[in-house]
Amino acid sequence: MNRNGTTAPVTNLRTLMRSLVLNTQGEDVTVRELINAVGRRAYGPVLLLLGFIAVSPLTIIPGSNWLMGTVILIFSMQIVIGRRTPWLPKRALDFTFKRDLLVKGARGSERYAHMLDALVRPRLVFLTEAPFVQLVGLVCVGAALITYPLGLIPLGPLLPSLSVLLLGLALTARDGVVVLLALLTLSGAVMIMLRVLPKLAQFWPF
């Protein structure tokens, strides 16, 4: 594994998955190794990675949806404040996944990644640059926060996680149209949350 990050740049969803499979090894893989595999100095590929993890079979581990929501929240806040070098707490970086789930998720998503990547190209590039990139960070913050209540229902975090994946793809490929698509996806997640919260409140003990 390349401990300093992959030398092959991540430019879309397919290259992300290829980097994750080729630049990791062993039975288990940590979040730190996954970030190093895609290159930790750019926000787009890391957001794309976090979104992919959140929608992949890796999150079948109980509580992992909330963990990924927390990681996305911390990471997104750094985009908002304009921190150049992304930082994550050591405990989050040391969280371990089974590598076979990673490989299975990457191979199972390859066909869909190919279809999505074929539609992505530089458009409305200004939406992926400052100051709009800070707004992208705020949207990711919202997606992460929505993950907490939706994590109480099966497949609840899927839409907010998908919006993070799309925003990461948008920044990576400099496609502002994908930013707009991510906003629509997050809007759907908000609508679901507003319908679910009153039902969840019935089980609140206080």
C-alpha positions in Angstrom: 0.0 0.0 0.0 1.1 3.6 -0.7 1.2 5.1 2.8 1.5 8.6 1.4 -1.6 8.3 -0.8 -2.1 7.0 -4.2 -0.2 8.5 -7.1 -3.1 7.9 -9.5 -5.5 10.9 -9.1 -9.1 10.3 -8.3 -11.1 12.0 -11.0 -14.5 10.2 -10.8 -16.3 7.4 -9.0 -14.6 4.6 -10.9 -11.1 5.8 -10.2 -12.1 6.2 -6.5 -13.1 2.5 -6.3 -10.1 1.4 -8.2 -7.8 3.3 -5.8 -9.6 1.8 -2.8 -9.1 -1.8 -4.1 -5.6 -1.5 -5.4 -4.1 0.6 -2.6 -5.4 -1.4 0.3 -4.5 -4.9 1.5 -5.1 -7.4 4.3 -8.3 -8.6 5.9 -9.2 -5.3 7.6 -8.8 -1.7 6.5 -9.0 1.5 8.5 -10.5 4.9 7.6 -6.9 6.3 7.6 -5.8 3.7 5.0 -8.9 4.5 2.8 -8.2 8.2 3.0 -4.5 7.7 2.1 -5.6 5.5 -0.8 -7.5 8.4 -2.4 -5.2 11.2 -1.4 -6.0 13.2 1.7 -5.1 16.7 0.6 -8.2 17.3 -1.6 -11.7 17.8 -0.3 -13.5 16.4 -3.3 -12.0 12.9 -3.3 -12.3 12.5 0.5 -15.9 13.6 0.4 -16.5 11.2 -2.4 -14.9 8.5 -0.3 -16.9 9.2 2.8 -20.1 9.2 0.8 -19.2 5.9 -0.9 -18.5 4.3 2.5 -21.8 5.6 3.9 -23.8 4.0 1.1 -21.8 0.8 0.8 -22.1 -2.5 2.7 -19.3 -1.2 5.0 -22.0 0.5 7.1 -23.8 -2.7 8.1 -21.8 -2.6 11.3 -24.2 -1.3 14.1 -23.6 2.3 14.8 -21.4 2.9 11.7 -23.9 5.2 10.1 -23.7 7.5 13.0 -19.9 7.2 13.0 -19.7 8.2 9.3 -22.2 11.0 9.9 -19.8 12.3 12.6 -16.8 12.0 10.4 -18.6 13.8 7.5 -19.7 16.5 10.0 -16.2 17.1 11.2 -14.8 17.1 7.7 -17.4 19.3 6.3 -17.0 21.9 9.0 -13.4 22.3 7.8 -14.6 23.0 4.3 -16.8 25.7 5.7 -14.0 27.4 7.6 -11.6 27.0 4.7 -9.0 24.7 6.3 -6.6 23.7 3.6 -5.4 20.4 5.1 -8.3 18.1 6.2 -8.0 16.7 9.7 -9.9 13.9 11.5 -9.6 12.6 15.1 -7.4 9.6 15.6 -10.3 7.4 16.9 -12.2 8.0 13.7 -9.1 7.3 11.5 -8.5 4.0 13.4 -12.0 2.7 12.8 -11.8 -0.7 11.0 -13.8 -2.2 8.3 -13.6 -5.6 6.7 -11.8 -5.2 3.4 -13.9 -7.9 1.6 -17.0 -5.7 2.2 -15.0 -2.9 0.6 -14.1 -5.0 -2.5 -17.6 -6.4 -2.7 -19.1 -2.9 -2.6 -16.7 -1.5 -5.2 -17.3 -4.4 -7.6 -21.0 -4.3 -7.1 -21.2 -0.6 -7.8 -18.9 -0.6 -10.8 -21.7 -0.7 -13.4 -23.6 2.2 -11.7 -20.3 4.2 -11.4 -19.7 3.8 -15.1 -23.2 5.1 -15.9 -22.8 8.1 -13.5 -19.3 9.0 -14.6 -20.5 9.1 -18.2 -22.8 11.9 -17.3 -20.3 14.0 -15.3 -18.1 16.7 -16.9 -17.0 20.3 -16.0 -20.2 22.4 -16.0 -21.2 25.4 -13.9 -17.7 25.2 -12.5 -18.2 28.3 -10.3 -20.5 26.2 -8.0 -17.5 24.0 -7.1 -15.2 27.0 -6.3 -15.0 29.5 -3.5 -17.2 30.9 -2.1 -19.7 28.3 -3.3 -17.5 25.5 -2.1 -18.1 26.7 1.5 -21.9 26.4 0.8 -21.2 22.8 -0.4 -19.6 22.3 3.0 -22.7 23.6 4.7 -24.9 21.3 2.7 -22.7 18.4 3.8 -23.0 19.5 7.4 -26.8 19.4 7.0 -26.6 15.9 5.4 -24.5 14.7 8.3 -26.9 16.1 10.9 -29.9 14.5 9.2 -28.1 11.1 9.4 -28.6 11.0 13.2 -32.4 10.8 13.3 -32.7 8.9 10.0 -30.1 6.3 11.4 -32.9 5.0 13.6 -34.8 3.6 10.7 -33.7 1.0 8.1 -32.0 2.6 5.1 -32.8 6.0 6.5 -29.3 7.5 6.1 -29.1 6.4 2.4 -30.4 9.7 0.8 -28.2 12.1 2.9 -25.2 9.8 2.4 -25.9 9.8 -1.4 -26.0 13.6 -1.4 -22.5 13.6 0.2 -21.3 11.2 -2.4 -22.7 13.4 -5.2 -21.2 16.6 -3.7 -17.8 14.8 -3.5 -18.2 13.8 -7.1 -19.2 17.4 -8.0 -16.0 18.9 -6.4 -13.8 16.2 -7.9 -15.1 16.5 -11.4 -15.9 20.2 -11.1 -19.5 19.7 -12.1 -21.9 22.2 -10.7 -24.9 20.4 -12.2 -24.2 17.5 -9.8 -24.2 20.0 -6.9 -27.8 20.8 -7.9 -28.6 17.2 -8.1 -27.2 16.6 -4.6 -29.4 19.4 -3.3 -32.5 17.7 -4.7 -31.4 14.4 -3.1 -30.9 16.1 0.3 -34.3 17.8 0.0 -35.8 14.3 -0.3 -34.0 13.3 2.8 -35.3 16.3 4.7 -38.9 15.5 3.6 -38.5 11.9 4.9 -37.0 13.2 8.2 -40.0 15.6 8.7 -42.4 12.7 8.3 -40.4 10.4 10.5 -39.6 12.7 13.4 -43.2 12.9 14.8 -43.4 9.1 14.8 -40.0 8.8 16.5 -41.1 11.4 19.1 -43.8 9.0 20.3 -41.1 6.7 21.6 -39.2 9.5 23.4 -39.4 8.7 27.2 -39.6 12.3 28.4 
